[in-house]
Structure formats: C-alpha cells, structure tokens
Amino acid sequence: MPITVDIDVMLAKRKLSVGELADRVGITPANLAVLKNGRAKAVRFTTLAALCEALDCQPGDLLRFEAKDTAGGGPQPSATVAKAEVEDGP
C-alpha cells in the first residue's frame, strides 16, 4: 500500500511507549501496533484525530504517501482521479 504510517517516529520524538499512547488515545496496544506496523487497511478519522491530539502533531506527521514508480512514466491512477475531480468540480 502506498500509504506509510510514521507513528513510530512520533513515538520516539515524544518519548512515549505504544502502551502509553494507546491509553491516551483509547485503543488497545494491539490495534495501535497494527496501525504502527503498516498492517491496517483503514483508520477512522476519530482515531487519527485522537492520535494527533495525544502526539501534538498534524495528520501529515503520521501518514505519508509513497507513489509507486510506473514503467510507462504516465500519471498514477490517483493523480488521474484527483485531476478529474478538480476539473469536474464547481
């Protein structure tokens, strides 16, 4: 998946353990570990907001997009969708 989760970076910067952050956010340490290790398929905005509040950061500090390099050099599918949405928007 092209989305990378950098919770471990923020944990190190804030000198927090997974257990302590899980307590502050209100999720289990196991669920936080799934998210931290990149095995999660989704994250709720309420959880993301709680993580940002607990870590005093922005969502972009926790999540990053890494585009896959295409052989043809054409636009990524997500870029095509984003362009279409902008062109078709109000």
Backbone as JSON Lines, residues from 0, in Angstrom:
{"i":0,"aa":"M","n":[0.84,-1.17,0.0],"ca":[0.0,0.0,0.0],"c":[0.89,1.24,0.0]}
{"i":1,"aa":"P","n":[0.54,2.24,-0.76],"ca":[1.41,3.41,-0.87],"c":[1.32,4.39,0.3]}
{"i":2,"aa":"I","n":[0.49,4.1,1.3],"ca":[0.42,4.95,2.49],"c":[1.31,4.36,3.57]}
{"i":3,"aa":"T","n":[2.23,5.16,4.07],"ca":[3.13,4.74,5.14],"c":[2.75,5.44,6.42]}
{"i":4,"aa":"V","n":[2.72,4.7,7.52],"ca":[2.38,5.25,8.82],"c":[3.66,5.46,9.61]}
{"i":5,"aa":"D","n":[3.85,6.69,10.1],"ca":[5.07,7.05,10.83],"c":[4.82,7.28,12.32]}
{"i":6,"aa":"I","n":[3.94,6.48,12.91],"ca":[3.68,6.65,14.34],"c":[4.93,6.37,15.15]}
{"i":7,"aa":"D","n":[5.74,5.42,14.73],"ca":[6.95,5.09,15.48],"c":[7.9,6.28,15.56]}
{"i":8,"aa":"V","n":[7.95,7.09,14.52],"ca":[8.8,8.28,14.52],"c":[8.31,9.26,15.58]}
{"i":9,"aa":"M","n":[6.98,9.48,15.6],"ca":[6.41,10.42,16.57],"c":[6.53,9.87,18.0]}
{"i":10,"aa":"L","n":[6.39,8.55,18.15],"ca":[6.57,7.96,19.48],"c":[7.98,8.23,20.0]}
{"i":11,"aa":"A","n":[8.96,8.08,19.14],"ca":[10.35,8.32,19.55],"c":[10.57,9.8,19.88]}
{"i":12,"aa":"K","n":[10.01,10.69,19.05],"ca":[10.18,12.12,19.31],"c":[9.54,12.53,20.62]}
{"i":13,"aa":"R","n":[8.41,11.93,20.95],"ca":[7.67,12.3,22.17],"c":[8.06,11.43,23.36]}
{"i":14,"aa":"K","n":[8.94,10.46,23.12],"ca":[9.42,9.54,24.17],"c":[8.26,8.84,24.87]}
{"i":15,"aa":"L","n":[7.36,8.28,24.05],"ca":[6.2,7.54,24.54],"c":[6.3,6.09,24.13]}
{"i":16,"aa":"S","n":[5.71,5.22,24.92],"ca":[5.61,3.81,24.55],"c":[4.28,3.59,23.82]}
{"i":17,"aa":"V","n":[4.18,2.46,23.13],"ca":[2.94,2.1,22.44],"c":[1.8,2.0,23.46]}
{"i":18,"aa":"G","n":[2.08,1.39,24.59],"ca":[1.06,1.23,25.63],"c":[0.55,2.56,26.16]}
{"i":19,"aa":"E","n":[1.47,3.49,26.4],"ca":[1.08,4.8,26.92],"c":[0.25,5.56,25.89]}
{"i":20,"aa":"L","n":[0.67,5.52,24.63],"ca":[-0.09,6.2,23.58],"c":[-1.47,5.56,23.41]}
{"i":21,"aa":"A","n":[-1.53,4.25,23.44],"ca":[-2.81,3.55,23.32],"c":[-3.76,3.97,24.43]}
{"i":22,"aa":"D","n":[-3.26,4.11,25.66],"ca":[-4.09,4.57,26.78],"c":[-4.6,5.98,26.54]}
{"i":23,"aa":"R","n":[-3.74,6.86,26.05],"ca":[-4.13,8.25,25.8],"c":[-5.18,8.35,24.69]}
{"i":24,"aa":"V","n":[-5.05,7.49,23.68],"ca":[-5.95,7.54,22.52],"c":[-7.24,6.77,22.77]}
{"i":25,"aa":"G","n":[-7.17,5.75,23.63],"ca":[-8.36,4.95,23.93],"c":[-8.53,3.76,23.0]}
{"i":26,"aa":"I","n":[-7.42,3.22,22.52],"ca":[-7.46,1.99,21.72],"c":[-6.52,0.97,22.38]}
{"i":27,"aa":"T","n":[-6.63,-0.27,21.95],"ca":[-5.77,-1.3,22.54],"c":[-4.35,-1.18,21.98]}
{"i":28,"aa":"P","n":[-3.37,-1.57,22.77],"ca":[-2.0,-1.58,22.25],"c":[-1.86,-2.46,21.0]}
{"i":29,"aa":"A","n":[-2.62,-3.55,20.94],"ca":[-2.57,-4.43,19.76],"c":[-3.06,-3.7,18.51]}
{"i":30,"aa":"N","n":[-4.17,-2.95,18.63],"ca":[-4.68,-2.21,17.48],"c":[-3.74,-1.09,17.08]}
{"i":31,"aa":"L","n":[-3.11,-0.44,18.05],"ca":[-2.13,0.6,17.73],"c":[-0.92,-0.02,17.03]}
{"i":32,"aa":"A","n":[-0.51,-1.21,17.46],"ca":[0.62,-1.89,16.81],"c":[0.29,-2.25,15.37]}
{"i":33,"aa":"V","n":[-0.94,-2.67,15.1],"ca":[-1.37,-2.96,13.73],"c":[-1.23,-1.72,12.86]}
{"i":34,"aa":"L","n":[-1.68,-0.6,13.37],"ca":[-1.57,0.66,12.64],"c":[-0.11,1.08,12.48]}
{"i":35,"aa":"K","n":[0.64,1.0,13.56],"ca":[2.05,1.42,13.56],"c":[2.89,0.58,12.59]}
{"i":36,"aa":"N","n":[2.59,-0.7,12.49],"ca":[3.38,-1.59,11.65],"c":[2.91,-1.66,10.2]}
{"i":37,"aa":"G","n":[1.94,-0.83,9.85],"ca":[1.5,-0.75,8.46],"c":[0.6,-1.88,8.02]}
{"i":38,"aa":"R","n":[0.0,-2.6,8.96],"ca":[-0.88,-3.71,8.59],"c":[-2.35,-3.31,8.56]}
{"i":39,"aa":"A","n":[-2.66,-2.07,8.95],"ca":[-4.06,-1.61,8.97],"c":[-4.51,-1.28,7.55]}
{"i":40,"aa":"K","n":[-5.76,-1.59,7.26],"ca":[-6.34,-1.27,5.95],"c":[-7.05,0.07,5.98]}
{"i":41,"aa":"A","n":[-7.37,0.56,7.18],"ca":[-8.09,1.83,7.32],"c":[-7.83,2.39,8.71]}
{"i":42,"aa":"V","n":[-8.12,3.67,8.85],"ca":[-8.07,4.31,10.17],"c":[-9.23,5.3,10.22]}
{"i":43,"aa":"R","n":[-9.93,5.3,11.32],"ca":[-11.05,6.23,11.49],"c":[-10.5,7.63,11.74]}
{"i":44,"aa":"F","n":[-11.23,8.62,11.25],"ca":[-10.81,9.99,11.48],"c":[-10.79,10.31,12.97]}
{"i":45,"aa":"T","n":[-11.69,9.74,13.73],"ca":[-11.71,9.99,15.18],"c":[-10.43,9.45,15.83]}
{"i":46,"aa":"T","n":[-9.97,8.29,15.36],"ca":[-8.71,7.72,15.88],"c":[-7.54,8.57,15.44]}
{"i":47,"aa":"L","n":[-7.53,9.0,14.19],"ca":[-6.45,9.85,13.69],"c":[-6.41,11.17,14.47]}
{"i":48,"aa":"A","n":[-7.57,11.75,14.71],"ca":[-7.64,12.99,15.48],"c":[-7.13,12.79,16.9]}
{"i":49,"aa":"A","n":[-7.49,11.67,17.52],"ca":[-7.02,11.38,18.88],"c":[-5.51,11.17,18.9]}
{"i":50,"aa":"L","n":[-4.97,10.52,17.88],"ca":[-3.53,10.33,17.78],"c":[-2.83,11.69,17.65]}
{"i":51,"aa":"C","n":[-3.37,12.54,16.8],"ca":[-2.78,13.87,16.61],"c":[-2.82,14.69,17.89]}
{"i":52,"aa":"E","n":[-3.92,14.59,18.61],"ca":[-4.04,15.33,19.87],"c":[-3.05,14.8,20.9]}
{"i":53,"aa":"A","n":[-2.96,13.49,21.02],"ca":[-2.07,12.88,22.01],"c":[-0.6,13.13,21.68]}
{"i":54,"aa":"L","n":[-0.28,13.19,20.4],"ca":[1.11,13.38,19.97],"c":[1.44,14.84,19.64]}
{"i":55,"aa":"D","n":[0.43,15.72,19.73],"ca":[0.61,17.13,19.4],"c":[1.24,17.28,18.02]}
{"i":56,"aa":"C","n":[0.52,16.73,17.02],"ca":[1.04,16.76,15.66],"c":[-0.11,16.89,14.66]}
{"i":57,"aa":"Q","n":[0.21,16.94,13.41],"ca":[-0.75,17.0,12.31],"c":[-0.86,15.63,11.65]}
{"i":58,"aa":"P","n":[-1.98,15.33,10.96],"ca":[-2.11,14.03,10.28],"c":[-0.95,13.75,9.32]}
{"i":59,"aa":"G","n":[-0.43,14.78,8.68],"ca":[0.69,14.6,7.77],"c":[1.98,14.18,8.46]}
{"i":60,"aa":"D","n":[2.05,14.38,9.76],"ca":[3.21,13.91,10.52],"c":[3.15,12.4,10.75]}
{"i":61,"aa":"L","n":[1.94,11.85,10.64],"ca":[1.74,10.41,10.9],"c":[1.59,9.59,9.64]}
{"i":62,"aa":"L","n":[1.08,10.2,8.58],"ca":[0.79,9.48,7.33],"c":[1.54,10.12,6.18]}
{"i":63,"aa":"R","n":[2.05,9.27,5.29],"ca":[2.73,9.8,4.11],"c":[2.44,8.9,2.92]}
{"i":64,"aa":"F","n":[2.32,9.52,1.75],"ca":[2.02,8.82,0.51],"c":[3.32,8.59,-0.25]}
{"i":65,"aa":"E","n":[3.55,7.34,-0.65],"ca":[4.72,6.99,-1.45],"c":[4.24,6.4,-2.75]}
{"i":66,"aa":"A","n":[4.28,7.18,-3.82],"ca":[3.8,6.72,-5.12],"c":[4.72,5.63,-5.65]}
{"i":67,"aa":"K","n":[4.09,4.63,-6.25],"ca":[4.87,3.57,-6.89],"c":[5.34,4.08,-8.24]}
{"i":68,"aa":"D","n":[6.55,3.74,-8.6],"ca":[7.11,4.15,-9.89],"c":[6.5,3.29,-10.99]}
{"i":69,"aa":"T","n":[5.91,3.92,-12.0],"ca":[5.31,3.17,-13.1],"c":[6.3,3.05,-14.24]}
{"i":70,"aa":"A","n":[6.26,1.92,-14.95],"ca":[7.18,1.66,-16.06],"c":[6.94,2.6,-17.23]}
{"i":71,"aa":"G","n":[5.66,2.94,-17.5],"ca":[5.34,3.78,-18.65],"c":[5.57,5.26,-18.42]}
{"i":72,"aa":"G","n":[5.79,5.65,-17.2],"ca":[6.03,7.05,-16.92],"c":[4.77,7.9,-16.92]}
{"i":73,"aa":"G","n":[3.61,7.27,-17.07],"ca":[2.35,8.01,-17.09],"c":[1.91,8.38,-15.7]}
{"i":74,"aa":"P","n":[0.81,9.1,-15.63],"ca":[0.32,9.51,-14.32],"c":[-0.19,8.33,-13.51]}
{"i":75,"aa":"Q","n":[-0.07,8.45,-12.2],"ca":[-0.6,7.45,-11.3],"c":[-2.12,7.49,-11.35]}
{"i":76,"aa":"P","n":[-2.81,6.35,-11.13],"ca":[-4.27,6.37,-11.13],"c":[-4.84,7.39,-10.17]}
{"i":77,"aa":"S","n":[-4.24,7.54,-8.98],"ca":[-4.77,8.5,-8.02],"c":[-4.62,9.92,-8.54]}
{"i":78,"aa":"A","n":[-3.55,10.2,-9.27],"ca":[-3.36,11.53,-9.84],"c":[-4.41,11.81,-10.9]}
{"i":79,"aa":"T","n":[-4.76,10.79,-11.67],"ca":[-5.77,10.94,-12.71],"c":[-7.13,11.23,-12.07]}
{"i":80,"aa":"V","n":[-7.47,10.51,-11.0],"ca":[-8.74,10.73,-10.31],"c":[-8.77,12.13,-9.71]}
{"i":81,"aa":"A","n":[-7.67,12.54,-9.07],"ca":[-7.63,13.85,-8.45],"c":[-7.79,14.94,-9.51]}
{"i":82,"aa":"K","n":[-7.17,14.78,-10.66],"ca":[-7.27,15.76,-11.73],"c":[-8.71,15.82,-12.24]}
{"i":83,"aa":"A","n":[-9.34,14.67,-12.42],"ca":[-10.72,14.64,-12.89],"c":[-11.65,15.31,-11.9]}
{"i":84,"aa":"E","n":[-11.43,15.09,-10.6],"ca":[-12.28,15.7,-9.58],"c":[-12.14,17.2,-9.6]}
{"i":85,"aa":"V","n":[-10.93,17.7,-9.81],"ca":[-10.7,19.14,-9.84],"c":[-11.36,19.74,-11.07]}
{"i":86,"aa":"E","n":[-11.23,19.08,-12.23],"ca":[-11.8,19.59,-13.46],"c":[-13.32,19.55,-13.45]}
{"i":87,"aa":"D","n":[-13.9,18.54,-12.83],"ca":[-15.36,18.4,-12.81],"c":[-16.01,19.13,-11.65]}
{"i":88,"aa":"G","n":[-15.2,19.66,-10.75],"ca":[-15.74,20.32,-9.56],"c":[-16.41,21.64,-9.88]}
{"i":89,"aa":"P","n":[-17.0,22.26,-8.84],"ca":[-17.71,23.52,-9.05],"c":[-16.82,24.67,-9.45]}
